Amino acid sequence: MVSVLSLVPRGVLVSALAALSVPSLSALTATPATAAPIASIAPSASAAQAAPEASASPIATAGGARLMPALRAAGLMPPPARPEDEAGDHLRVVVRNAGPRLDGTYELSCHPTAGDHPDAAGACRALDANTQWGRDTFAPVAPDSVCTMLYGGPATARVTGTWAGRPVDAVYDRGNGCEIARWDRMVPLLPGLGPTA
């Protein structure tokens, strides 16, 4: 069985819980990592009746409701999903110099999928696949990146709007290998232009 405490390195957990009371912190640091199985956090009614003393895990007795916010505040857990985060997933994509059937301005909404983007469902899937907690989905190529000197053509794109509750204003081009890879990660949000020559 997986332990909540075994999922986070003990030193990180201890520093994240510094805001908790000293007795709560002492109880957690003195408890072996295998002593708090996930199932013991919310035992079933039959398990609680069979062994009431077994349901008192270090998580329940040492800060309980304060543990998750402490982990979240330390950046160890994402915040809970809010309706406004998903309701605001709306992007405008402007594509230039990609070709006559590919250039244009497209509106896209996700969660639920809507808009005039030629592959709205696929674009939303690509965005969801590239969205990771703590990372900017639309981040530019890092300035110190070593990139191949491969030119992918004159196509450019600008994506603006809101994604996962955050404002977006990203510019894409295909000027080198890193920029081509960044573009290709967003296909079909951005048009697939195929392999470069």
N, C-alpha and C positions, 0 to 999 in steps of 0.2 A: 504494500500500500504506500502511496506517495505522501510525504509529510509536507505541510505548508512550510514548516521551518527549513526543510531540506531543499526547497525550491529557491531560497534566497541565501547567499553566503552569510554565515553567522555575523561577521564583522559589519557587513552592510546592514543587516537586520538590526543589530544593536545600535548602530549610529542613527538609523531611521526612527528608532523608538525612543530616542533620547528625550523627547517631549513627554513621554509617559511617566508615571510616578515611579519612584525607585523600587518599591515592592513589585510592581508589575514587571519592570525591566529585569530585576533579579530572578523572578520566577521564570522568565523566558530564557535567560542566559544559563541558568542552572539546569534546564531541562534538556535531555538528549534530543537530537534532531529527529529521531524516529518516534518520539513519544506523542506526537500530535498528528495522527493521520487525518486526512481531509474528512473522512466519514465521521470522525468524532466531533467535528465542528457543528454539524447539524444532524444528530442521530435520529433514526426513525423512532416512532413512538414505541414500537415493540422492543427496540434495543434499549431505550431509556428505562422501560419497565423492567427488563431482564437484569440490567446492571446499572442502577442509577448513579453509582459512584464512578463508573467508567465514562460517563458523559461529561465529566468535569475535566476538560483538557486544558493545557496551559493557555491555549488561545481564548477559551471561554473565561478562564479565571484571571487572566493577566491582561486586562485592558479591553478584551472582547470587542465592543463596538468601536473602541479607539484604535485598534490595530490596523484595520484597512485604511482609514484616513491617514494614519501615520505613514504607511507604506506608499500611499498615493502621493502624499506631500513630499516624500523623499524621491519621487520620480520612479518608483519601482513598479507602479501599476498605473494603467491608463485611467482617466476619470470615467465615471459612468456615462453611457451614451445619453445624450439629451435630444429631445425631439427637434430642437432648433438646429442641431448639428446636421442632421440628415435632411431636414426640410430645406436647408439653405444650399444644397448641392446643386448649384446652377452655374454653368460655364458658357462663355462665348468663345468660340474658336474662329480665328481669322487666318486663313491659309492663302499664301501668295506664291507665285512662281513655281507651283507644283505641277501645273498642267491645266488645260482648259476645263476638264471635267472635275478637277480636284480643288481648284481655287474657289474661294468663297468665304462667306461668314455663316457660321452654324451656331445655333443655340442648343444647349444640352442640359437636361435636368436628370438627376439620378435619385432613386429612392423616393418616389417611383420614377421610372424612365419616361422621359417625354422630350419633345423638341424636334427641330427639323434636321438634326445631324443625320447623315446618310446611314449610319449604323449605330443608332443610339444605344441599343442594348449591348453591343460589343464594346462601345466606348466606355460605358459604365463598368463593364466587367474588367476592362483594362485598367481603369482608374482604381477600382477596388483591389485588384491584384497588386498594384504598385503603391498602395497606401499602407504604411506601417507606422505604428505608434512611435513618436519621437523623431520621425524623419519627414522632411519636406518632400511631398510627392512630386513637386515641380521644381526641385532644387536645380540650379545651374551646375554645369561641370565645374569641379573644384579648380581654382586658378593654378594650382601646382600639379595638375594631372599631366601625365605623359601620354600623348595621343598620337595615333598614326596620322601621317600627312596624306589622308585620303579625302578627296573632295566628293561629296555626295550630291552636288547640284545646287542650284540657286534657291531652292524652296525655303520659305520661312513660314513660321506660324507664331501667333500670339494667342495665349490662353488667359482670359481674365474672368473674374467672378468670385465664387465662394465654393470651397470644397472642404468638407469635414469641419465646418464652422470657422474656417480661416480664409482670409482674402487671398486671391490668386492673381498674379500678374507675371506671367512667364513668357519668355521669348525663346523660340527654337529655331535652329538652322542646321545645315548639314555640311559645315565647313571643315570638319575633321572627323577622325574615327570616333572620338568621344561624343561629339555632338550627334553623329549619325546613330550611335548606340542609344543615346538619350532619346532621340526622336523615335527610334524603332520600339523602345519600351512602351511608348504611348500609342502605338498603332492598335486599334483603329480610331482612337480619338483623333490622332493626326493621320493623314492618308499614308497608306503603305506605298512606298515608292520603289520597292524591290531592291535587289542587290546593286551596288555601285559598280561601274565599269572599271 
